[in-house]
Structures are given as C-alpha cells and as structure tokens.
Amino acid sequence: MTQIPENSPRRPSRISQHSIIGTVPAGSSLGDKARPIGVETWRCFIITQGPVCVTGDTATPARRPALHESIICVGSSSVPRITPYDINSLSIVNGTFSEIKEAMFSHMPSIQLLLLNSNSVTNIRDDAFSGLPHLEYLFIESLRDLTHLSLANNHIKALPRDLFIDLDSLIELDLRGNMFECDCRAKWLMTWLKSTNATVTDVVCAGPEDMKGKRLNDLASLRNECISTDFVLHQSVATESLSVDTFSYKNDVYVAIAAPTAESCMVMEWDHIEMTFRSYDNITGQSIVGCKSVIIENQVFVIVAQLFGGSHIYKFDEDQSKFTKFQDIEVTKISKPNDIEAFQIGTEWFFVIADSSKAGLSTLYKWNDKGFYSYQSLHEWFRDTDAEFIDLDGKAHLILASRSQVPVIYQWDKSAQKFVQHGDIPNMEDVVAVKAFHIKEELYLAMTRYIGDSKVLRWTNKQVVEVQAVPSRGSMIMQPFSFKDRHYLALGSDYTFSHMYLWNEEKKVFERFKEVYIQAPRSFTVVSTDRRDFLFSSSFKGNTQIFEHIIIDLSL
C-alpha cells in the first residue's frame, strides 16, 4: 500500500471496487483497497467502492465521484476532519476521545452508517448526531462508563436490539424528537425502559398508525406480541404407519407407532443425550392398525389391535426391559378394529375398540385388576370409524363416529354403570374421525370428513353449534392440538399438501398457517420432552415424520 501524506494531491492510481468495513490496526497493509488519512498516525483509512480515475501525471487527478466510500479509524483521538469524498459510513474503533460533542459528525452529512466500538467515551452531548440527515444505522458498543447519553432530535425510527444493555453507569438518556416505530423492533426497548434505573425522557410512538402518540414508557405490551412459530422437520422414521401414541414412564418419554407393513408396533424412546427418538422395543404382529398405551398402578400396558390374528395386550417387563404378551383380547365381536380409545371413569379403567366392518360391533372393555375383559357392546352394524371420550361437566360421554350414520353420543349412567345412548350430532354424515379439544373454558369438536367439508363445532350443555367449515377433500384426520397457549388444527390430505391452521382468538376461527407435505397422513400426535415440543405425523404411504414446534422472536 502506498502511504500518502495528508496534504499530498497524489493518490493511488487504482482503487478496488470492493468495500471493507472492520478493524484495521495501525500499520496494517490492505494493498490498494484502502488509503490512509492523517500523516502522523496513519490510523484512519478510506475504503472505496466505485471507480476512481487518474489521468496522466497531473497534480490533481481527474475522477468520477466514488459510488460509496467508508472511513475506518483505529485508536483515533478525534473524528477525522479530512473527508475528500462523500462518505457512506464511518467506523471508529478503540478511540481515545472521551466525549461526543454537539454536531460532531455534521461535516459528514452523507453518512448512512456510524459505528462506535470499544471507545473511551463517557459522555454524549445533546444533538451529538445532528446534521446527519441520511443516518440509518447507528451502532454504539463498549461504553460501560457512559453516564449521560442524548440521542435526541435524530429522527430515529428504531434502535439496535439491546443497545443500552451494557451501559451499567448510565444516569440519563434523552430520546426526544425521534420517530420511533413502536412495532416489534421496539419490544426490547419497551422491556428495558421498565428495568433501567436511568432517567429516560418520554419515548413517543410515531407509528404504526394505531400506536401514534402513545408513550412507549407506559405500554405494558405491544399490540403485536412479536412472536411467531414454525414446524421444522426434526427426524424421519423409515416406516409407514397408521397411528402414534405416547406415554411417560419413570421420567422417560416413549412413543408407540403402529406400522402395519412392517408388522410391528414400534416403541421408541427419547434420548436425552442425542436429543432424538431412538428404537427401544418392537412388538410384532399381523397388520397392526393401532397401539394404545395405558398406565395402571405403575404398570405399562400397550393394547395392540390387529386386522388378522386377533388383538392382544402387552405389558412392560422391567427385568427384561421389553414388552411381553400379557393377554389376548376377547374379539369374537370385533372384525375390523379401526380405533382404540382408553380412559378412566372415577377409579375404573376402560378402553373401547371401534369396529369399522359391516358385521362388527364396537366393544367396551374394563380392567378388573387381572386384565381387561369385555364389558359392554356398543353400536351394532354401523361401521364405526372412531371413538372419543369426553368429560363434560363431570359427566362421562363417548362419541362414536361412523361412515353410515351421524355420530352417536353416549353418556355414562352411574346407577347402571354403563353407557346409554344420549343423542347424536345432526347433519354430520360420513365422519371418519372426531377429536375433542378445549380453548380456554369452551369445548370444541373437530369432525373429519373424507368427502365434503370437515367441521369445527362448539359443544355446550344444550346444543352443538357449527363454528367453522374447513374444505377437506381426501382427509382422514383433522387433529387439534396446543403448544404454549397457541391452538392449532392439523388437516391431513391424501391428494395434496396437509395444512396447519392457527386459532385466531379475536375472530374465534382457525386460519391457515402453514403447508406441510406428508404422504397420506393418518394421525398427528403431540409429544413433549426436555422443554421441546414435537408433532408426530403418521403416513400410510411414506415415512413417519417428526416435526419440532419452534418459537420465532420477530423482535430480533
């Protein structure tokens, strides 16, 4: 690099069209990309982006104006006064001056970016940055001893996140006369204003429109919570599946995956070290369509429903660390199991198998301390597709969905100790799945239909009211679930992308949120562990997918 004294008219004959912004120690060589200014210390460099032309050997070169130029100063005792061209940015690193005075940078009115890093500044005067009409980015770092700071009257719309976080000695901060946008970018400032001991002037919002004139100092929250979410693929299990169930046992989290083509009920365990789900056990069978876990008196059972060879119950053997057959299920009336629902009424444990065959009979089973036995026959000849247990105002209900009639509601009769038919859900023919969920104190039902619109219904003591119709051609599952007070609806499809919907609290409806590609999804199951949330998606024609639910801070 050619070093040129401060007052010399000569300049390097060629400047690279490349911009470098960073720390440049005194004496460093940047080739012909930088020119020092200041004959004694050589601590400031001009970095040029754009053409500079020199003609002949004349003392004053002819040139076209540079497109962009930046100044980098290291260890400077003052702000450089020699600025021969329009300056786009100024970076001062390890400066030795202690005060930023009024209009200290006004001789560089074209500056768009100003970086002050690791300097000795202890005081920033009022209007220190006046005269900078084009300033867009201001970075002030490593000013731990700063006591007074004024950023007043600079038309600032937003400040870098946590700009004042290290200013432990700050006593006064003046932010008057700016144009703060009180959106997600101001969320950190609103939080900091509530925690700082410094005296801060009013921060008046200039926007958005609904925030104009409000004092950021007084706000408890922004209208926009500045949080979004996403579902990202965490892991893929190389097997097709029809259902996924989850259970916890002795501080560990497990999932049971019904994989008919693999003739297996795969049991997987969350690995707290590798942070993945790993294979734990494998229950083999013929055309397994459902695996449902039940924990009774610290004993873990898995109910395995099969299309062929009967259905069975397996029990976890701690000595062998695996599941062993515990009992055959009495299946004389079960021809084509389609769903298993396990639940507790009082202290008694039950499960029901929904039978989807024309000659089948959905059956309720009860635990008697030695095993499960057939307890009550339900809903003969109706090709039941799904069963859902609901506790409504302390009363146990059971809904059976069917391909041949509207869903039927049963209510538990305490005196008879059996379910009795209590009614039905009108105008909902051909329902393949019904799922109950709560939002705040209200009970809703998600009714899945393969043909036509699926429905979201609100259920009260007196009636079932339609809330929303969701187009769902080719859907076998519409599953509601919640993560961190956010309520979702996962709608599968055999023909196109599956869709995630997010509940809009103001409108009281679900709105389309995200598309995910899953081949012929049959279930969506929530699994939470180690403060992480996952969504298992079974697939009838592809791999079982595990998505992680993540939080995105829009204020970053």
ABEGO torsion letter per residue (X at the ends): XBBBBAABABBBABBBBBBBBEBBBBGBBAEAABBBBEAAAGABBBBBBEBBBBBEABABBBBBBBABBBBBBBGBABBBABBABBBABBBBBGBABABBBBGAAAABAABABBBBBGBABABBBBGAABGBAABABBBBBGBAABABBBABGAGBABBBBGAAAABAABABBBABGBBBBBBAAAAAAAAAAAABABBBBBBBBAOBAAABGBBAAABABBABAGBBBBBBBABBBBBBBABBBBBBBGGBBBBBBBBAAAGBBBBBBBBAAAGBBBBABBBBBBGBABBBBBBBGGBBBBBBBBABGEBBBBBBBAAAGBBBBABBBBAAABABBABBBBBBBEABBBBBBBBABAABBBBBBBBAGAEBBBABBBGBGAGBABBBBBBBGGBBBBBBBBAABBBBBBBBBAAAGBBBBAEBBBGBBGBABBBBBBBEABBBBBBBBABEBBBBBBBBAABBBBABBBBABGBABBBBBBBGGBBBBBBBBAABBBBBBBBBAAAGBBBBABBBBBBGBABBBBBBBGGBBBBBBBBAABBBBBBBBBBBBAAX
